[in-house]
Amino acid sequence: MSEMITVARPYAKAAFEFAVEQDALESWHEMLIFAAQVADNDDMKGFLSGSQSADKMADVFIQVCGEQVSGKAHNLIRIMAENGRLTTLSAVAELFTGMVADYRREITVDVVSGAKLNEEQKMQLNAALDRRLKRKIKLNCSVDASLVGGLVIKADDIIIDGTLRSKLNRLSDALQS
């Protein structure tokens, strides 16, 4: 997967820079997500791994995408087809999404709790994380009934384990040392 990301990074960066320059981040984001879904289709994967010329691949891909992908995105698809990289569109879309989030100073935070959080709890958690991370927070909440109490919060490479089990383990370790 790291090789795929390495190959996809220059395409994602070029698309991102162009989208920022044209003030079209949202439309480019939508186009890349759609193109990635098309590229991930089993029939399209088979076609892309075939022995067609780059022009034919690009033409068919653009035709399948229809009006969902237009304008300068056609140029990106043609360049990727010429370089045999259309199969990396998922990685391009993923990297582009990350670049957009960084640009907008947004972060998605995964929160796992033992019980469903109510709106007030979500708002308090959102405000606390906003202060700590200095970014706009998008909460992705889920419930894991095996957690007796507390939360597990994951944001990029930060993990905050505030579960009751974790606190008991720390207390046990402190008592044993």
C-alpha positions in Angstrom: 0.0 0.0 0.0 2.9 2.4 0.7 4.1 2.0 -2.9 0.6 2.9 -4.1 0.6 6.0 -1.9 4.1 7.0 -3.2 2.9 6.6 -6.8 -0.4 8.5 -6.1 1.1 11.4 -4.1 2.3 13.6 -7.1 -1.1 13.3 -8.8 -3.0 14.2 -5.6 -0.6 17.1 -5.0 -1.0 18.4 -8.5 -4.8 18.1 -8.4 -4.9 19.7 -5.0 -2.7 22.7 -6.0 -4.8 23.2 -9.2 -8.1 23.0 -7.2 -6.8 25.5 -4.7 -5.7 27.8 -7.5 -9.1 27.5 -9.2 -11.0 27.8 -5.9 -12.7 24.5 -6.7 -11.7 22.2 -3.9 -15.2 20.8 -3.3 -15.9 19.9 -7.0 -12.4 18.3 -7.4 -12.9 16.4 -4.2 -16.3 15.0 -5.5 -14.8 14.2 -8.9 -11.9 12.3 -7.5 -14.0 10.3 -5.1 -16.3 9.4 -8.0 -13.4 8.5 -10.3 -11.9 6.4 -7.5 -15.2 4.5 -7.2 -15.3 3.9 -10.9 -11.6 2.7 -10.9 -12.4 0.3 -8.0 -15.3 -1.4 -9.9 -14.4 -5.0 -10.7 -15.3 -4.7 -14.4 -13.2 -1.5 -14.7 -10.3 -3.1 -12.9 -10.3 -5.8 -15.5 -10.5 -3.3 -18.3 -7.6 -1.2 -16.9 -5.4 -4.2 -16.5 -5.9 -5.2 -20.1 -3.7 -4.3 -23.0 -5.6 -1.3 -24.4 -3.8 1.8 -25.5 -3.6 4.7 -23.0 -5.9 6.8 -25.2 -8.5 4.1 -25.3 -8.4 3.5 -21.6 -8.7 7.3 -20.9 -11.6 7.6 -23.4 -13.5 4.7 -22.0 -12.9 5.8 -18.4 -14.0 9.4 -19.1 -17.1 8.1 -20.9 -18.0 5.9 -18.0 -17.6 8.8 -15.6 -19.8 10.9 -17.7 -20.7 14.4 -16.4 -19.5 13.5 -12.9 -15.9 14.1 -14.0 -15.3 17.0 -16.3 -13.0 19.8 -17.5 -9.4 19.7 -16.3 -10.0 16.4 -14.5 -10.1 14.8 -18.0 -6.5 15.9 -18.4 -5.5 14.3 -15.1 -7.2 11.0 -16.2 -5.4 11.1 -19.5 -2.0 11.7 -17.9 -2.6 8.9 -15.4 -3.7 6.6 -18.2 -0.5 7.4 -20.2 1.6 6.5 -17.2 -0.5 3.4 -16.4 -1.7 4.8 -13.1 -5.5 4.8 -13.3 -5.6 2.0 -10.8 -4.1 4.4 -8.1 -7.1 6.7 -8.2 -8.4 5.5 -4.8 -5.1 6.4 -3.2 -5.1 9.8 -5.1 -8.6 10.5 -3.7 -7.6 9.5 -0.2 -4.5 11.7 -0.3 -6.5 14.6 -1.8 -9.1 14.2 1.1 -6.3 14.5 3.6 -4.8 17.5 1.9 -8.2 19.2 1.9 -8.7 18.5 5.6 -5.2 19.9 6.4 -5.9 23.0 4.3 -9.2 23.6 6.1 -7.6 22.8 9.5 -10.1 19.9 10.0 -9.6 16.6 11.6 -11.9 13.5 12.0 -11.8 12.1 15.5 -13.0 8.6 16.2 -14.7 8.2 19.6 -15.6 4.8 21.0 -17.8 4.7 24.1 -19.6 2.1 26.2 -22.9 3.9 25.7 -24.3 6.2 23.1 -23.2 9.9 23.7 -26.0 12.5 23.8 -25.8 15.8 21.9 -24.6 17.7 25.0 -21.7 15.3 25.6 -20.8 15.4 21.9 -20.7 19.2 22.1 -18.6 19.2 25.2 -16.2 16.7 23.7 -16.0 18.6 20.4 -15.2 21.9 22.3 -12.5 20.2 24.4 -10.9 18.5 21.4 -11.1 21.8 19.4 -9.1 23.6 22.2 -6.5 20.8 22.5 -6.0 20.1 18.8 -6.6 23.6 17.5 -8.6 22.4 14.6 -12.2 22.0 13.5 -13.4 18.7 14.8 -15.6 16.1 13.0 -16.7 13.5 15.5 -17.2 9.9 14.3 -18.9 8.3 17.3 -19.4 4.6 17.8 -20.5 2.3 20.7 -18.6 -0.7 22.0 -20.6 -2.5 24.7 -17.5 -4.2 26.0 -16.3 -0.8 27.3 -17.6 -0.6 30.9 -17.1 3.2 31.1 -15.1 6.0 29.6 -14.0 6.7 26.0 -11.3 5.9 23.5 -10.4 8.8 21.3 -8.3 8.5 18.2 -7.2 11.5 16.1 -4.5 10.9 13.5 -1.6 9.5 15.6 -3.0 10.6 19.0 -4.9 8.0 21.1 -6.5 8.9 24.4 -7.7 5.8 26.3 -9.9 7.1 29.1 -11.7 3.8 29.6 -12.4 2.4 33.1 -10.4 -0.7 32.2 -7.4 1.4 31.2 -7.6 3.4 34.5 -7.8 0.2 36.5 -4.8 -1.3 34.7 -2.7 1.9 35.4 -3.8 1.7 39.1 -2.8 -2.0 39.3 0.6 -1.2 37.7 1.2 1.6 40.1 0.3 -0.6 43.1 2.6 -3.4 41.9 5.6 -1.1 41.5 
